[in-house]
Amino acid sequence: MFYLDNAATTPVLSAVLEKSLPYLNEHFGNPSSLHHLGVGAARAVKTAREALANMFHLSKENVIFCSSGTEANHLALWGIAHSSRLKGNHIIASSIEHPSVLRTLEALQTRDYHTSLIRVLPTGVIDIAHLETLISEETRLVSCMAVNNEIGTKQPLEEIGTMLKKKYPHIIFHVDAVQAFTKIPLLMKSGKIDLLSISGHKIGAPKGIAALIFADNISFSPVILGGGQEHGMRSGTENVFGIVALAEAAFLKEQKRESVFESLIHYKQQWLEFLSSECAQIEVFHSPAVLPYFLSVAFPPIPAEVFLHHLEAEGIYVSSGSACSSKKTQISHVSQAIGMSPYIAKSMIRLSFSAKNSLEDQHDMFRRFSKAVGQLKELI
């Protein structure tokens, strides 16, 4: 099996499972309980919280655990929008954000909030000049993903954050870092990013755990009320197993971030050379902003779903864009935003790599890929 769908989800790392598994059966206490099982669970949560906070040079109070990147994004936007300490009813996001951001904006519009979407250039990078034209005195928050989940383009966070803090210091800057965490540096202590969303299952932790990281000067309203867990910002019994796993996976991945990045540059280059020489009919989305973790290709007029299943038959697992919306038949909002032709967009699939993808396996993988493409040619 050749798994090239790491942007959708990743397998749990063995070391992560070993570290976290005892919190499902042996150290299973509720962190709110006062007996030793509860105290032990609470200690594990505290240790994990401190570990994540230290990665961003923040205190443990600046980390809120939740169930998913979707929830973290919703908490950031909804919590800021409904914070009584802030003024203004205007929120801005890029036009290629994850649906968890875009749908939240739509919901806020029904509650008398004004929203705007930033244009995106054909390279997949947002138009900062357009962002500046959208900002007004009523703008409360700007939300921009660090790395796009469909095409893998890295956004100029440093430039955006610097511009906002210099010209519009009252505006909160939220970053969806679900696809970027442990892939690229993410600095919050510089003061340019106010809120950051991360998710466990993209980095070798299990599904069902994520976190919202926020700067010292940020306050927002809770979305889930109840027993007051997570500093009162996200009530509900803590997922101790997931929390321990998230912190461990983050630690392991961050240690190897630079070496993996460099190795995947070469790995992706081999793919590009193979496609250019052996699969001339394949269209490749090119942009300097795309990380080496991502490669988007199309074989028009073959539909993406057909392309995907022919590769699956050869043991190659890929995705037709975002896993959160891949079952929908329309062209993705990301493809539309970058001006991709519908002819190509309907055929586009996403390959997303990880450290487990090695050069040693590529010869066999390329052989299988070529076989699938040969079968598809017969359908045209």
N, C-alpha and C positions, 0 to 999 in steps of 0.2 A: 504494500500500500504506500502511495506517495501522497502525503497530506499537504496540500497547498491552500488551505482555507483558515489560516491562523488569525486572520482579522475577524473571522466569525466567532471562533472560540479556540482554546488550546487545551491539550490534555493536562491534567494535574501532574506537576512534577513529583517524582518519587520522594525527594527530600521534603517537599511541602506536605505530602500526604503523611509521611512518617512523623513530622512535627505536629500536625494538627489532629490526626486520627484519634489520639487518646481523649480528646475533648468531645467525642461522640459517645464513648462508652465508659471510660474510666474516670475522667474528670468532667462529669456531665452536669455539674451543678449550675443552678441559675445564678448569675452574677449578683442578683439583688438579694439572695438568701444570706442569712447571717451565720450559718454554720460553716464548717471548714470546706465543704464542697463548693459552696457559694463563694467563699472568700478566695479559694484557689482559682475559680473561674474568673472572678473579678480581677485578680492579679494578672492573669493571662491577657485579659482585655487591655488592662493598663499598660502592660509591657509592649503589646502590639501597637497600641495607640502612640506610645512614646517613640517606638521605632520608626513609624511612618512620619510622625511629626519631625523627628530629627533629620529625615531625608530632605525636608524643606526648611530646616533651621527654624522651626516653629515650636511652640509648646503643645503639650498633649491636648489642651483645651481647644486647639484649632483643628481637630479631626473629628468628623461625625461619620460613623459607620452607617451604611444603609444597604439595601438589598440589590441594587443594580446601578449601572451608569445612568440608565433612564431616570431612576428615582433621584440620583444625585443631581442631575441636570434640572429636573423639575423642582427640587428643593431650592436650588440656587435661584432660579428665575422667579418662581412663585414666592419664595421667602423674601427676596429683595423687593419684589413688586408690592407685597402687602406689609412691608415694614413701615410702621407709623413714624419712624425716625427719619425717613427719607422723603424728599419732595420730588414731584414730577411724575408724569404718567406715560413717558415715552421709553420704549425698549427697542434696541437694535440688535439684529443678529445677521449673520451671513446667509446668503441664499442656498448654501450647500450644507447647512447644519444637519445634524441627526434629527430624525422625526421627533424624538423626545423633546427637542428644543422648539422645533417649528410648530408642533401640535400644542405645546404649552403657550406659545405666543398667540395662536388662534383662540385658545381658551381665554386668555387675558383680554383679547379684543372684545369679547362678550361682556367684560366687566369694566368697560370704559377706558381701557388702556390703548394707547396708540403705538403701533409697531411698524418698523421699517426693516427692509432686507437690503444688505450690502451686495452690490454687483460683484460678480466674479469674472476675472479675465480668462481667456481661453487656456491659459496655463494652469488653471485651477487654483490660482491665488487670488484672494480678495483684492478689490480695488480700494486702496486706502484713501485715495483722493475722493472717491464717492462716499466713503464712510464719513469723511469730514463734512461733506455737504448735508448729510442727514442729521448731524448732531445739532441740538438746540438746548436752550436753558431747561427745557422740560425733560431732557434725556436722563434717565436714571441708571440704565445699565446697558452695556454692550457685551454680547456673547459671541465668541468665535472659537471653533474647534481648533486644536493644535495641529492635528493631522486628519485629513478627511478619510472617512471609513470606506468609501467606495473606490477612490482613485489614488489615495495615499499622498496627496499633496500637503506639504508642510506650510503652515501659514506664518507670516512674519509677526509673531507675537511680540518680540522685542520692540519692533517699530511701532506697532499698534499701542502697546502699553506706554511707551515713552511719549507718544503723541497725546494720548489721553491724559496722562498725569501732568504733562506740561501745560496743555491748553485747556483741559476740562477736568480739573482735579476732583470735581464733585461726582463724576461718573464712575460707577462700579464696573470692573472688567472681569467677566467670567470666562473661563477657558474649559471646554470639554476636552480633557486629555486622555480619554479612554483608549484611543489608538496610539497615543504618543508616550504614555507612561512607561519608563524603562527603555524606550527606544531613542529618545532625544533628551537633552538636558531641559529641566523644567524648574526655573528659579522663581520663588515667590518672595524671598527675603528682600529682593531688590525693590519691592514695592510696586512693581508694574502689573502684577496679577493679583486680584483680590479673592477670587474663588476658583477652585480647580476640582474637576470631577475625574475620578479614576475608577476602574473596575477590575475585579480579581480574575475573571475567567479569560481575559485577554493575555494574561502574563503567567499562566501556570498554576493559578489557584482555582478553586471550584466556582461554579456558577452560584449566584445568590448572595454575593458579598461585593461591596463597593464602598467608596468613601467620598465625602465632600471635604476638601481642605480649604480653609479660609484664613485670611490675613487678620492681624490683631485688631485692626480698626473696623472690622466688618460686623454688623449685626443684622439679623433677618428674622422673620417670623417662622415659627414651626409649621409644618404641614400635617404631621401625624401627632395627635395629642394622646395622652394616656398617662403612663406611670412615670414619666419624666426622665427616661433613659437618654443617653447621648446629650447631656447638658440641657435636657428639656427640648432639644431641637428635633429629635426623632424618637418618639416613644416606641416601646416594644422590646420584648426580651431579646438580648443580644445574641447574635449568631456566633458563639465563641469559636466553634470549629472553623467557620469561614474567616473570622477576624484574625485568628492565629495564622491561618493559611495565607491570607492576603499579605500580612507583614513579612512572612517568610519568603514568599514568592518575590515580593518587591526587593527584598534584600539580595536574593540570589541573582535576579535579573539585572539589577543595577550594577552589581559587581562585574558583570560581563558585558555591560551595555556597549562599550566602545569596541571591544574585540568582535562581538557579534555584528555590529554595524559594518565594520571593515570587511569581514568575511562575506557578508551578503552583497556588498558592492560587487565583488568578483563573481559571486554566484549569479546575480542578476545579469551581469554582463555576458556570462556564458549563455543565458537564456536569450538575450537580445541577438547574439551572434548566431545562435541556432535558428531562431525564427527568421532572421534575415537571409540565411543561406539555404535552409531546408524547407521553410514554409512561407514562401513569398506572398501567398494570398492573405496571410494573417496581417491584420491592421493592429498597430501598437499605439497606445496613447503615450506620447512623448511629452515630458515637461521636466525642466531642471529641478522643479520643486518636489517631485515624487521621491519618496524615501526608497532605499533599496529593499525594503520589506514588501513592496507592492509592485505588481505588473498587471496592467489592464490590456487585454487583447480581444480582437473580434475577428470572426470569419464570416463576413456578410456574403450572402443574405441568410446564412444559417442562424436561426433564433438561438439566443443564449442558452435556453433550457435544453435544446437539442445538442448543442456543443458540449454543455456540461455533462449530460448523460453518456455521450459517446466517450468522453474522457473517463468518466466513472467506470465504464465497462472495461477500461484498460488499467483500472486501479489508481487513477489520478483524481484526487478530490479537490475541486475548486468551487467558486461561488459566482453567481450571476449578480454581482454588485453587493449591496448591503444584505446581510443575513436577516436583518429585521424587516426588509421589504422585498426580498427576492421572490416571494410567491405572487407578487403583484405583476400584472402583465404590461402595464404602461411603462413608458420610458421614465427612468428615474429623474428626480428633480435635479440631481447633480449633473447628469448628462445634458439636460436642458440648459442649466445655468452656464456651463462652459461652452455652449454653442455646438455641441457634438451633433452631427447629422443623425436623424432618426434611423437611417439605413445602417449606420455603424452601431449606434447605441443599442438597437434591438439585439445585436449579436454579441455585445460586450460581456466578457467574463473577467473575474478578478482572481489573480493568483497572489496569495499572500504567504510570505516565507517566514521561517523561524530558524533558530540555531540548529534544529534537528535536520534541516535540509542540507545535505552535503554534496560536494562536488563529485564524490565517489559514486553517488547514485544517479547522477545526471545522464550518463550514457544510456542506461536502461529506460529512464524516464523519457528522454528525448525519442527513443525508439517507439515507445508506446504512444507518445503524443503524435508522432508522425503517422502511426497506424490509424489513430482516430481521425486525423485530418484527411488521410487518404479515403477513409470510408465516407466522410462528409462530402468530399468532392463528388462522389457518385450521386449525391442527393441534389446537386445544383443543376 
